[in-house]
Amino acid sequence: MKRFYLLLVALLFASGAHAATAVAFAKGQVPQTIYVSWNQPNQASADALALKNCRGLAKKAGTRAKCVIGGRYTLLGFGALVCGKGDCAWANGRATAQAARDDAYRQCVAADIADCQATDILTWTDSVGGGQPAIKRAAPAKQCSPPAGRAVRSSTRCNNGACSRTFENGCTVQFQAPYCHNPFSGQWEWKPDGC
């Protein structure tokens, strides 16, 4: 039996399984009955756990309203839940916990939910299946270079050998000037154009 479980876990990881999240609530009783299950190995487990706990919260609140799944996610990263009067909003798959809280709060406000909570925001992380959440990175900055194939004007400024040269096309290049011996003065000096 132990081998079966080890094989099952290995298959889940090998198949690229990702963390599953489910949000369940009883309609009309959202803040009192909402439950989020996260970091589950599959969507069925996430749904079952969310519904079970939603039903428990509904019973505690004294309502017979049926719990339903309001959201399903299989994203790695952080999630957050923000509630107000009568409704909630959530965000999932964010790169940081703060980004998840900020997005959930913005969604709560955008949905015109009154009194969106600004503190004590439920935050979670989904990491089952390994890897890191996809983080959108800024495009690399275009390399600046002087215009090619022709003589160009430039201005150079240096401070103790740390120089910057600005070309007529607006491109600025940073460089270290060589420290050279001047045979005419007998002194050592920084030469931005070389020795």
C-alpha positions in Angstrom: 0.0 0.0 0.0 2.9 2.4 0.8 4.3 1.7 -2.6 1.0 2.6 -4.2 0.9 6.0 -2.4 4.5 6.7 -3.4 3.7 5.8 -7.0 0.6 8.1 -6.9 2.6 11.0 -5.6 5.4 10.5 -8.2 2.8 10.4 -11.0 1.2 13.6 -9.8 4.5 15.4 -9.8 5.6 13.9 -13.1 2.4 14.8 -14.8 2.9 18.5 -13.9 0.1 18.6 -11.4 -0.5 22.0 -10.0 -2.1 23.3 -6.8 -5.9 23.4 -6.9 -8.0 26.1 -5.2 -11.7 26.3 -4.7 -14.0 29.0 -3.4 -17.4 27.9 -2.0 -20.2 29.9 -0.5 -23.9 29.8 0.1 -25.8 32.2 -2.1 -27.1 35.2 -0.2 -24.9 34.3 2.8 -21.5 35.0 1.3 -19.4 36.5 4.1 -20.8 34.1 6.7 -20.4 31.0 4.7 -17.5 31.6 2.3 -14.6 29.1 2.5 -11.5 28.8 0.4 -9.5 25.6 0.1 -6.1 25.9 -1.4 -2.9 24.0 -2.1 -4.9 20.8 -2.8 -3.3 18.1 -5.1 -6.3 18.2 -7.5 -9.5 20.1 -8.2 -11.8 17.4 -6.8 -10.1 17.5 -3.4 -10.2 21.3 -3.4 -13.9 21.3 -4.3 -14.8 18.7 -1.7 -13.0 20.5 1.1 -14.4 23.9 0.3 -18.0 22.5 0.1 -17.7 20.6 3.3 -16.4 23.6 5.3 -19.0 25.9 3.6 -21.8 23.6 4.8 -20.4 23.7 8.3 -20.3 27.5 8.2 -23.8 27.6 6.8 -25.1 25.3 9.6 -23.4 27.5 12.2 -25.0 30.6 10.6 -28.4 29.0 10.8 -29.1 29.0 7.0 -30.3 26.2 4.8 -28.9 27.9 1.6 -27.0 25.5 -0.6 -23.3 25.9 -0.9 -21.9 26.2 -4.4 -18.4 26.5 -5.9 -17.9 30.1 -7.0 -14.3 29.8 -8.3 -11.8 27.1 -9.3 -8.1 27.7 -9.9 -5.0 25.7 -10.7 -2.5 28.5 -10.5 0.8 28.5 -8.6 1.3 31.6 -6.5 -0.5 33.7 -3.9 -4.2 34.2 -3.4 -6.3 36.5 -1.2 -9.9 37.0 -0.2 -11.5 40.3 0.7 -15.1 40.6 2.0 -17.5 43.4 2.5 -21.2 43.7 3.2 -23.0 40.9 1.5 -20.2 39.7 -0.9 -16.5 38.9 -1.3 -13.9 39.2 -4.0 -10.7 37.2 -4.5 -7.5 37.0 -6.5 -5.3 34.0 -7.2 -2.0 33.2 -8.9 -0.2 36.4 -8.0 3.6 36.6 -7.6 3.5 38.0 -4.0 1.1 38.0 -1.1 0.9 41.8 -1.2 -0.1 41.7 -5.0 -2.8 39.2 -4.2 -4.2 41.3 -1.3 -4.0 44.5 -3.5 -5.8 42.8 -6.4 -8.5 41.3 -4.3 -9.2 44.6 -2.6 -9.3 46.4 -5.9 -11.8 43.8 -7.2 -13.9 44.3 -4.1 -14.1 48.0 -4.6 -14.6 47.7 -8.4 -17.6 45.4 -7.7 -19.2 48.1 -5.5 -19.2 45.9 -2.4 -19.7 48.1 0.6 -17.1 48.3 3.4 -14.4 46.1 1.8 -12.0 45.0 4.5 -8.6 46.6 4.4 -7.0 44.6 7.2 -7.0 40.9 8.3 -7.2 39.8 4.6 -7.1 36.0 4.2 -4.0 35.2 2.1 -2.7 31.8 0.9 -0.1 30.3 -1.3 -0.5 27.4 -3.8 2.7 25.5 -4.3 1.7 21.8 -4.9 3.3 20.5 -8.1 6.5 22.5 -7.6 7.9 25.4 -9.5 7.4 29.1 -9.0 4.5 31.2 -10.1 4.8 32.8 -13.5 6.1 36.3 -13.0 5.8 38.7 -15.8 9.2 40.4 -16.2 9.8 43.6 -17.9 11.4 43.4 -21.4 15.1 43.8 -21.3 16.2 47.4 -21.9 17.4 48.0 -25.5 21.1 48.3 -25.7 22.2 51.8 -26.5 24.9 52.3 -29.1 26.3 55.2 -31.2 25.1 55.5 -34.8 27.1 53.0 -36.9 29.0 53.7 -40.1 29.5 57.5 -39.9 31.3 60.1 -37.9 29.1 61.4 -35.0 29.3 64.2 -32.5 29.4 63.4 -28.8 30.0 65.1 -25.5 31.9 63.4 -22.7 31.8 64.0 -18.9 34.2 62.3 -16.5 34.7 62.3 -12.7 37.8 60.4 -11.6 37.7 58.1 -14.6 34.0 57.3 -14.4 32.8 58.7 -17.7 29.6 59.0 -19.7 29.5 59.8 -23.4 26.3 61.2 -24.9 25.9 60.9 -28.7 23.8 63.1 -31.0 21.1 60.5 -31.2 20.6 60.7 -27.4 22.3 57.5 -26.6 24.4 57.7 -23.4 27.2 55.1 -22.8 28.9 54.7 -19.4 32.6 53.6 -19.3 35.8 53.7 -17.3 38.5 55.9 -18.8 42.1 54.6 -18.8 44.6 56.1 -16.4 47.5 57.2 -18.6 50.9 58.8 -18.3 51.3 62.1 -20.1 54.9 62.3 -21.3 54.7 66.0 -21.9 53.6 67.0 -18.4 55.1 63.9 -16.6 51.8 63.4 -14.8 49.3 60.6 -14.7 45.7 61.5 -15.9 42.4 60.1 -16.9 42.1 59.9 -20.8 38.5 59.2 -22.0 39.7 58.8 -25.6 42.5 56.3 -24.7 46.2 56.5 -24.0 
